[in-house]
Amino acid sequence: MYDLATHALDTARVRGASYADARVMHLRQRDLTTKNGEVGTLAQSESIGIGVRVLASGAWGFASTDRLTKEGVVTCAAEAVKIAKASALAKRSDVIMAPEDAYVDSWQSPFRKDPFEIPLETQLELLLKADAEMRRVKGVTLTETDLQFRKIDSWFASSIGSRIHQRKVISGCGIVATCYQGEEIQKRSYPNSFGGQYALRGYELVEEMDLVKHAPRVAEEAVALHSAAQCPRKNGTLILSGSQLGLQIHESVGHPIELDRVLGQEANFAGTSFLTLDKLNKLKYGTDIVNVVADARLEHGQGLGTFAYDDEGVPAQCTDIIKDGQFRGYLSNRETAHLVGLARSSGTMRTESWNRLPIIRMTNISLLPGTWKENDLIADTEDGILMDTNRSWSIDDRRYQFQFSTEIAWEIKGGKKVRILKNPSYSGITTEFWNSCDAICSRDYWTLWGTPNCGKGQPMQTMGTGHGASPARFRNVRIGTAFGEK
Amino acid sequence: MTPHSKSRIDEGARGLSSEKRLHELMQTVIRLGKAAGAEETEVHLDETLDALTRFANNGIHQNVAEHGLTVSVRTFLDRKTARVTTNKLDEDSLRAAVESSLSLAQSQPKVPYLLPMPAKQRYQRVQRFVKSTAELSAAERARAVRKACDLAVKEGQVAAGIFVSGQMQSAVGNSRGLFATYRQTRAEFSITMQQEAATSWAKGNAADVRNLDPQVLAQRASKKARLATSAGELPPEKYTVILEPAAVLDLVGFLFYDFAATAVDDKRSCLNDRMGKQLFGENISICDDAYHPGQLGAPFDGEGIPRQRVLLVDKGVPRNLVYSRSSAKRAGKKPTGHGFALPNEYGEAPMNLVFSGGKSSLEEMIASTDRGLLVTRLWYIREVDPYEKVMTGMTRDGLFLVEKGKVTSAARNFRFNQSVLEMLRNVELMSPAVRATGEEAFEMVVPAMKINGFQFTEVTKF
């Protein structure tokens, strides 16, 4: 594969590029689903091709092709240079790239069981069994299960001499029970909604999730929600489960710290950010116990944002984002690092596939654990609401005002969970919310959650991101606005 | 469907494959399927040639092009089926794809209701491939972007956006003789203009780039950005709103997956127990029509069944659902040509929506409003309540207060929590329906709407 990439780099250089990199990528995916006890999707796919990014006349050009012949790659690289020269017709200034060393390396994400080697019969049997367990619960009207596996190989070569091969294996699984009754549809999911839990792991993730064991509870809760009380509308104390807090981090910390967004490069689509450059090291983002990092290193965990090198050939790093409540850092790349006074990119350039340009993306954006035991946190809460499992999420295009709803909540009175509440929701302003956090559970309750469906860029790219979180408590939060007093 | 004159080899790297080439590729896969023991084989071919010039801060910062062709194989054996997709087109790789598909299929229990593949079909001709769009160069896109950026600089504003041009083709065929192809071009220009803390936006999308005027869109966004400065904070409550077509499109787009017969079967549709009832206002009629001049897209579905025009809502009453072959058989109906590629669990959906619209102009809607809000577009829309179809989201890129028939000032953006069902009962006026494009839903032919009692619940900081 490096031969093809080298042809691309040589062509780019000869045609006038001052810098070039090329990525050959081979992506394999398997999707299995069931619905109401029958197989739904049963599909496999693979895609292989090359993307060539060049800097010529001070501007960027990118072209990609699936024609992996010398002729195809040369044509592709020549087109990338032609496009870069067209870009220069309307460039604002010449691109400046932060220096980076060249690396020659090969890396594979660790896994115990290759999901593509597990017999399909075994995988389908698991899903059908979990599906059957949910359907045994009276009142359930729709049952769904899913497995997804990905294996991604990339061969990166750059004109500064890097040659990096990476193989990533990703697994995901989930189950959902839905109940339509009266004039209401309620659902419960496990281990998370919108596909379940995803990680940079092998089939062992699926086995650990034990979908069959959780299936009856999930189904029973979906039915029970119909007779539950409506979540009240009030300002009050909120405890978020780890999975919901993971999405809260994603939307209200992860996106606003993307430097391309801050600099206006996403203004037309994904939006901008309230975290303008003057706020770095000055903004009190959260309370003193709030510590958030962007950590792509393996030692942080096997998340969807874990890798050895980003798609610009920069090694994985850990960056402080919020330290003791203070805003400390952005997600940057080689092009933007100097704009915030950094000598080096923070290593967050990622691409969905060979036919997409790498852009700044979240890696693993995680809230570091606190000190509380979960039971102690509940016991310490006189009057509050614990919300779990995301149902909807929305935030404005500068990442100030958000609203989330969850599948289920529990009312807490006198330090005890007293009853289930349906249709829970909460909303707020990002910095006000994080400045109301007064307790975070310890590492015993911390999970690196996977968000497999983060959309950004034009053309749109879908990327997996990781979010470590443990349950945490927030005071004086606006609760129940989405549904009102139904 | 449309004439193909040259093969990819003839045209070099920047042309689509010829219909002859697609047919040969398809026949190769079908032959391999038969040799591997498949009772039936279906092949999907999808080819894309797209280019996108992206600008921000009044200059181009990304500029990309892609070319790809995928082959997707579905085999059928003993009432079992599975799909394998690849972009490796040599015969050994295609054989491996066919064998993988058979292996996947055989790993599952029999699916009793699974239907054999359909036979040859007849299709209504559509022409949506425009040479001038296909031939648009990176330099031409850059020059148009430069003009838009020059306007921004002249007005003291900052421009960001995209200029896309591309061509695609898809084909579906099977071992029972079905063969359908479709190709189209697409040009799209979207622009955000920022002035101080205010922004506005305009976007257009057409098969023919000559029907797209980037400078008109840039001027529209520029003018509205100027009006959007000094936004004042209003209380979040119910307002009369005038939604421009892009705002209507992005909101109602979430409704139409519920018109799938499979969604109703699954009891996950808001139309459960509501078909044939007066669900919307009498002024609301909606059909799905792939042949409407304001629509793009293939005239066949994922199994190669011709798309039918379907009246979904007649004077506020949901009358018909759309059907794949499978859901049609379960319901004792005829398939409407809206099925997704098999196997899948979602069934089908209408994808070419056309509202009947009204006769009022946007100006007349504003003039008739004593107090209300003019909404340019909506953003980050998500479903809060699936049965009442309550959606949440934000206004974006231009929210204006209307008082006594005139736009008087800009307003800070609101969050809404609004039932789409209720909204379509409260439509007071509509403009003629136009082809509109947004960001959260696919393109549709929709009107601007004046709606009473639209629920805003919170306000943001800008």
Boltz contact constraints between the chains, C-beta under 6 A:
constraints:
  - contact:
      token1: [A, 33]
      token2: [B, 345]
      max_distance: 6.0
  - contact:
      token1: [A, 35]
      token2: [B, 345]
      max_distance: 6.0
  - contact:
      token1: [A, 39]
      token2: [B, 108]
      max_distance: 6.0
  - contact:
      token1: [A, 40]
      token2: [B, 345]
      max_distance: 6.0
  - contact:
      token1: [A, 41]
      token2: [B, 343]
      max_distance: 6.0
  - contact:
      token1: [A, 41]
      token2: [B, 344]
      max_distance: 6.0
  - contact:
      token1: [A, 42]
      token2: [B, 82]
      max_distance: 6.0
  - contact:
      token1: [A, 42]
      token2: [B, 104]
      max_distance: 6.0
  - contact:
      token1: [A, 42]
      token2: [B, 343]
      max_distance: 6.0
  - contact:
      token1: [A, 43]
      token2: [B, 83]
      max_distance: 6.0
  - contact:
      token1: [A, 44]
      token2: [B, 84]
      max_distance: 6.0
  - contact:
      token1: [A, 44]
      token2: [B, 100]
      max_distance: 6.0
  - contact:
      token1: [A, 45]
      token2: [B, 85]
      max_distance: 6.0
  - contact:
      token1: [A, 46]
      token2: [B, 86]
      max_distance: 6.0
  - contact:
      token1: [A, 47]
      token2: [B, 87]
      max_distance: 6.0
  - contact:
      token1: [A, 61]
      token2: [B, 63]
      max_distance: 6.0
  - contact:
      token1: [A, 62]
      token2: [B, 64]
      max_distance: 6.0
  - contact:
      token1: [A, 63]
      token2: [B, 65]
      max_distance: 6.0
  - contact:
      token1: [A, 64]
      token2: [B, 66]
      max_distance: 6.0
  - contact:
      token1: [A, 65]
      token2: [B, 67]
      max_distance: 6.0
  - contact:
      token1: [A, 66]
      token2: [B, 68]
      max_distance: 6.0
  - contact:
      token1: [A, 66]
      token2: [B, 87]
      max_distance: 6.0
  - contact:
      token1: [A, 75]
      token2: [B, 13]
      max_distance: 6.0
  - contact:
      token1: [A, 79]
      token2: [B, 65]
      max_distance: 6.0
  - contact:
      token1: [A, 83]
      token2: [B, 63]
      max_distance: 6.0
  - contact:
      token1: [A, 83]
      token2: [B, 138]
      max_distance: 6.0
  - contact:
      token1: [A, 86]
      token2: [B, 138]
      max_distance: 6.0
  - contact:
      token1: [A, 86]
      token2: [B, 139]
      max_distance: 6.0
  - contact:
      token1: [A, 86]
      token2: [B, 142]
      max_distance: 6.0
  - contact:
      token1: [A, 87]
      token2: [B, 60]
      max_distance: 6.0
  - contact:
      token1: [A, 87]
      token2: [B, 63]
      max_distance: 6.0
  - contact:
      token1: [A, 89]
      token2: [B, 142]
      max_distance: 6.0
  - contact:
      token1: [A, 89]
      token2: [B, 146]
      max_distance: 6.0
  - contact:
      token1: [A, 90]
      token2: [B, 59]
      max_distance: 6.0
  - contact:
      token1: [A, 90]
      token2: [B, 60]
      max_distance: 6.0
  - contact:
      token1: [A, 90]
      token2: [B, 142]
      max_distance: 6.0
  - contact:
      token1: [A, 90]
      token2: [B, 145]
      max_distance: 6.0
  - contact:
      token1: [A, 90]
      token2: [B, 146]
      max_distance: 6.0
  - contact:
      token1: [A, 90]
      token2: [B, 149]
      max_distance: 6.0
  - contact:
      token1: [A, 91]
      token2: [B, 59]
      max_distance: 6.0
  - contact:
      token1: [A, 91]
      token2: [B, 60]
      max_distance: 6.0
  - contact:
      token1: [A, 92]
      token2: [B, 57]
      max_distance: 6.0
  - contact:
      token1: [A, 92]
      token2: [B, 58]
      max_distance: 6.0
  - contact:
      token1: [A, 92]
      token2: [B, 59]
      max_distance: 6.0
  - contact:
      token1: [A, 120]
      token2: [B, 107]
      max_distance: 6.0
  - contact:
      token1: [A, 121]
      token2: [B, 107]
      max_distance: 6.0
  - contact:
      token1: [A, 124]
      token2: [B, 108]
      max_distance: 6.0
  - contact:
      token1: [A, 141]
      token2: [B, 267]
      max_distance: 6.0
  - contact:
      token1: [A, 142]
      token2: [B, 266]
      max_distance: 6.0
  - contact:
      token1: [A, 142]
      token2: [B, 268]
      max_distance: 6.0
  - contact:
      token1: [A, 180]
      token2: [B, 267]
      max_distance: 6.0
  - contact:
      token1: [A, 183]
      token2: [B, 387]
      max_distance: 6.0
  - contact:
      token1: [A, 184]
      token2: [B, 387]
      max_distance: 6.0
  - contact:
      token1: [A, 185]
      token2: [B, 386]
      max_distance: 6.0
  - contact:
      token1: [A, 185]
      token2: [B, 387]
      max_distance: 6.0
  - contact:
      token1: [A, 264]
      token2: [B, 56]
      max_distance: 6.0
  - contact:
      token1: [A, 264]
      token2: [B, 57]
      max_distance: 6.0
  - contact:
      token1: [A, 265]
      token2: [B, 56]
      max_distance: 6.0
  - contact:
      token1: [A, 265]
      token2: [B, 61]
      max_distance: 6.0
  - contact:
      token1: [A, 267]
      token2: [B, 56]
      max_distance: 6.0
  - contact:
      token1: [A, 267]
      token2: [B, 160]
      max_distance: 6.0
  - contact:
      token1: [A, 267]
      token2: [B, 192]
      max_distance: 6.0
  - contact:
      token1: [A, 268]
      token2: [B, 160]
      max_distance: 6.0
  - contact:
      token1: [A, 268]
      token2: [B, 161]
      max_distance: 6.0
  - contact:
      token1: [A, 268]
      token2: [B, 190]
      max_distance: 6.0
  - contact:
      token1: [A, 268]
      token2: [B, 192]
      max_distance: 6.0
  - contact:
      token1: [A, 355]
      token2: [B, 66]
      max_distance: 6.0
  - contact:
      token1: [A, 355]
      token2: [B, 68]
      max_distance: 6.0
  - contact:
      token1: [A, 357]
      token2: [B, 62]
      max_distance: 6.0
  - contact:
      token1: [A, 357]
      token2: [B, 64]
      max_distance: 6.0
  - contact:
      token1: [A, 392]
      token2: [B, 382]
      max_distance: 6.0
  - contact:
      token1: [A, 392]
      token2: [B, 383]
      max_distance: 6.0
  - contact:
      token1: [A, 392]
      token2: [B, 384]
      max_distance: 6.0
  - contact:
      token1: [A, 394]
      token2: [B, 380]
      max_distance: 6.0
  - contact:
      token1: [A, 394]
      token2: [B, 382]
      max_distance: 6.0
  - contact:
      token1: [A, 394]
      token2: [B, 392]
      max_distance: 6.0
  - contact:
      token1: [A, 394]
      token2: [B, 393]
      max_distance: 6.0
  - contact:
      token1: [A, 396]
      token2: [B, 394]
      max_distance: 6.0
  - contact:
      token1: [A, 396]
      token2: [B, 460]
      max_distance: 6.0
  - contact:
      token1: [A, 397]
      token2: [B, 379]
      max_distance: 6.0
  - contact:
      token1: [A, 397]
      token2: [B, 396]
      max_distance: 6.0
  - contact:
      token1: [A, 400]
      token2: [B, 460]
      max_distance: 6.0
  - contact:
      token1: [A, 400]
      token2: [B, 461]
      max_distance: 6.0
  - contact:
      token1: [A, 401]
      token2: [B, 460]
      max_distance: 6.0
  - contact:
      token1: [A, 403]
      token2: [B, 392]
      max_distance: 6.0
  - contact:
      token1: [A, 405]
      token2: [B, 384]
      max_distance: 6.0
  - contact:
      token1: [A, 427]
      token2: [B, 458]
      max_distance: 6.0
  - contact:
      token1: [A, 458]
      token2: [B, 54]
      max_distance: 6.0
  - contact:
      token1: [A, 458]
      token2: [B, 162]
      max_distance: 6.0
  - contact:
      token1: [A, 459]
      token2: [B, 52]
      max_distance: 6.0
  - contact:
      token1: [A, 481]
      token2: [B, 457]
      max_distance: 6.0
  - contact:
      token1: [A, 482]
      token2: [B, 384]
      max_distance: 6.0
  - contact:
      token1: [A, 482]
      token2: [B, 392]
      max_distance: 6.0
  - contact:
      token1: [A, 482]
      token2: [B, 417]
      max_distance: 6.0
